[in-house]
């Protein structure tokens, strides 16, 4: 697998305050994992390298709108998200209150996301990209290989990994550019994610490895890593 800016892109899931900021509703559950992995700094390293070496960057965000409260059924975490107003926005076409909210981009990532070049897909509506236009946006730019990271490791990131593989993309996961909740009853989602990444992804890399191969245009093996 070659890392080439002509057909390889970075895809980050949910680089938003709700799961990355101390003010976010998910902070108590994800704080330890973010700190253990140095997730935010590692995501920024990949942002910087991608921009300096002209890799395209795609964002798949998560939003909830007031009309979503009319959904008649939800999974356990979906129900908690809607009830607690995670990633909440006033409406699809309404930006009132977005600035600095849980749905907004983490402030230190804004220069990379709001540079006029990053492609922000429509929001995924549950966990994976089946409900947004991420795959279309990738296909339209002839992207076939993906460097994947973001939040949360065992939910949206893993769901994106699975669907992108089913859609025929080669996908590398950057294991320390993500993090997951430590739930008192359900367990540590990051452990589950790493196991599944190893079974599913074409490669699982550290940020150090990812930025090196992106910078050097190296070829990596897709097994035995």
JOJO-V135772 format. One record per residue. N is the residue number from 1. RES is the residue in one letter. PSI is psi as a letter, one per 40 degrees, with the letter a starting at -180 (NA if undefined). OMEGA is omega in degrees with one decimal (none if undefined). D_CENTER is the distance of its C-alpha to the mean C-alpha in Angstrom with 1 decimal. Layout:
[[N RES PSI OMEGA D_CENTER] [N RES PSI OMEGA D_CENTER]]
//
This chain:
[[1 X h 178.8 21.4] [2 X h 173.2 21.7] [3 X h -176.7 19.1] [4 X h -175.9 20.6] [5 X e -179.1 19.3] [6 X d -178.9 21.1] [7 X e -178.6 19.1] [8 X h -179.3 15.9] [9 X i 171.5 12.8] [10 X h 173.4 9.6] [11 X h 176.2 6.5] [12 X h -179.7 3.6] [13 X h 170.2 1.7] [14 X f 176.4 4.9] [15 X f -167.5 6.4] [16 X i -176.6 9.4] [17 X d -173.5 12.7] [18 X d -176.7 12.8] [19 X e -176.5 10.6] [20 X e -175.7 11.3] [21 X i 175.6 14.8] [22 X d 178.4 18.1] [23 X e -176.8 18.9] [24 X i -178.9 16.1] [25 X d -178.4 17.3] [26 X e -173.4 15.1] [27 X d -178.6 16.2] [28 X d -178.3 19.1] [29 X d -173.8 17.2] [30 X e -173.7 14.3] [31 X d -176.0 16.6] [32 X d -179.0 18.1] [33 X d 176.9 15.0] [34 X d -178.5 13.5] [35 X d 179.5 17.0] [36 X d -176.4 17.7] [37 X e -173.4 14.8] [38 X f -170.0 15.1] [39 X d -174.8 11.4] [40 X d 178.4 11.7] [41 X d -179.8 14.3] [42 X d 174.8 12.7] [43 X d -179.7 9.7] [44 X d 176.9 12.6] [45 X d 179.9 14.6] [46 X d 174.0 12.3] [47 X d -176.5 12.2] [48 X d -178.3 16.0] [49 X d 179.6 16.8] [50 X d -179.0 15.0] [51 X d -176.8 17.0] [52 X d -179.2 20.2] [53 X e 171.9 20.2] [54 X f 167.4 19.3] [55 X h 175.0 16.3] [56 X i 179.5 14.6] [57 X h 179.2 11.2] [58 X i 176.7 9.3] [59 X h 172.4 7.1] [60 X h -173.2 6.5] [61 X i 178.8 7.7] [62 X h 175.7 9.6] [63 X i 167.9 13.3] [64 X h 179.3 16.5] [65 X i -179.8 19.8] [66 X d -179.4 23.3] [67 X d 179.2 24.2] [68 X e 176.4 21.6] [69 X e 176.7 24.0] [70 X e 176.6 26.2] [71 X h -173.8 24.3] [72 X e 176.3 26.9] [73 X i -179.4 24.8] [74 X i 169.0 21.6] [75 X i -175.2 20.2] [76 X d -177.2 20.7] [77 X d 174.9 17.4] [78 X d -178.9 17.3] [79 X d 178.7 20.8] [80 X d -179.0 20.0] [81 X d -178.7 17.2] [82 X d -178.5 19.6] [83 X d -177.9 22.5] [84 X e 179.3 21.0] [85 X f 169.9 19.5] [86 X i 175.9 15.9] [87 X f -171.9 14.0] [88 X h 171.6 17.6] [89 X i -177.3 18.9] [90 X d -179.4 22.6] [91 X i -176.1 22.1] [92 X d -176.8 20.5] [93 X e -175.0 22.9] [94 X h -180.0 23.4] [95 X e 178.8 21.8] [96 X h 176.3 24.2] [97 X e -178.8 22.8] [98 X d -176.3 19.3] [99 X h 177.8 19.9] [100 X e -179.7 19.0] [101 X i 177.9 18.1] [102 X d -179.2 15.3] [103 X e -177.0 13.7] [104 X i 175.4 14.1] [105 X i 170.6 12.0] [106 X h -170.9 12.7] [107 X d -176.3 16.0] [108 X e 177.4 15.7] [109 X e -174.4 12.8] [110 X d 179.2 14.9] [111 X d -180.0 17.1] [112 X d -176.2 14.5] [113 X d -174.4 12.9] [114 X f -178.8 16.3] [115 X e 180.0 18.3] [116 X e -179.0 19.2] [117 X d -179.8 17.6] [118 X h -179.4 13.8] [119 X h 177.6 13.2] [120 X h 179.7 11.6] [121 X i 169.8 11.6] [122 X i -178.7 13.3] [123 X h 169.7 11.6] [124 X i -168.4 10.9] [125 X e 174.4 13.7] [126 X c -179.6 13.1] [127 X d -171.3 10.3] [128 X i -177.2 10.1] [129 X e 177.4 10.7] [130 X d -174.8 14.4] [131 X e 173.8 14.9] [132 X a -174.7 13.6] [133 X f -177.9 14.6] [134 X d -178.1 11.7] [135 X d 177.5 14.0] [136 X d -179.1 16.9] [137 X d 176.7 15.5] [138 X d -178.6 14.8] [139 X d -176.9 18.2] [140 X d 177.6 20.0] [141 X e 177.6 19.2] [142 X f 173.7 20.1] [143 X h 179.3 17.0] [144 X e -177.8 17.4] [145 X h -172.2 15.3] [146 X h 170.8 11.6] [147 X h -166.0 10.2] [148 X h 174.9 6.8] [149 X a 179.9 4.8] [150 X a -171.6 3.1] [151 X i -16.4 4.7] [152 X i -168.1 7.0] [153 X d -172.1 8.1] [154 X e -179.9 10.8] [155 X c -174.7 9.8] [156 X d -179.7 6.9] [157 X d 179.1 5.5] [158 X d 178.7 9.2] [159 X d 175.2 10.1] [160 X d 178.0 8.2] [161 X d -176.8 9.9] [162 X d -177.5 13.1] [163 X d 179.1 13.4] [164 X d 174.2 12.6] [165 X d 179.0 15.2] [166 X d 179.9 17.5] [167 X e 173.4 17.3] [168 X e 176.9 18.6] [169 X i 167.3 16.0] [170 X h -172.5 16.1] [171 X h 171.8 12.9] [172 X h 176.1 12.6] [173 X h 175.0 10.2] [174 X h -165.3 10.4] [175 X d 179.2 11.5] [176 X e 170.2 12.0] [177 X f 176.9 8.9] [178 X i 179.3 7.6] [179 X i -175.9 10.0] [180 X i -180.0 11.5] [181 X i 165.4 14.5] [182 X h -174.9 18.0] [183 X h -176.0 19.9] [184 X d -179.6 23.7] [185 X d -172.7 24.4] [186 X e 177.7 21.5] [187 X a -175.8 20.8] [188 X h -176.1 18.1] [189 X d -177.1 14.9] [190 X d 178.6 13.8] [191 X d 178.2 17.1] [192 X d -178.4 16.6] [193 X d -178.2 13.2] [194 X d 177.9 14.9] [195 X d -178.0 17.8] [196 X d 175.4 16.0] [197 X d -177.7 14.0] [198 X d 179.5 17.5] [199 X d -167.8 19.0] [200 X d -171.1 16.7] [201 X i 175.8 14.9] [202 X d 172.4 17.2] [203 X i 174.1 16.6] [204 X h -174.3 14.9] [205 X i 166.6 15.3] [206 X i 175.9 15.4] [207 X d 177.6 14.4] [208 X d 179.7 18.1] [209 X d -176.3 18.4] [210 X d -177.5 15.5] [211 X d 178.6 16.9] [212 X d -178.5 20.4] [213 X d 175.1 20.0] [214 X d -178.2 18.2] [215 X d -174.2 21.1] [216 X e -176.8 23.8] [217 X f -174.7 22.8] [218 X i 172.5 23.5] [219 X h 176.5 23.7] [220 X i 174.1 22.1] [221 X i -179.9 23.3] [222 X f 173.2 21.1] [223 X i 175.3 22.9] [224 X e -179.9 24.4] [225 X NA none 21.7]]
//
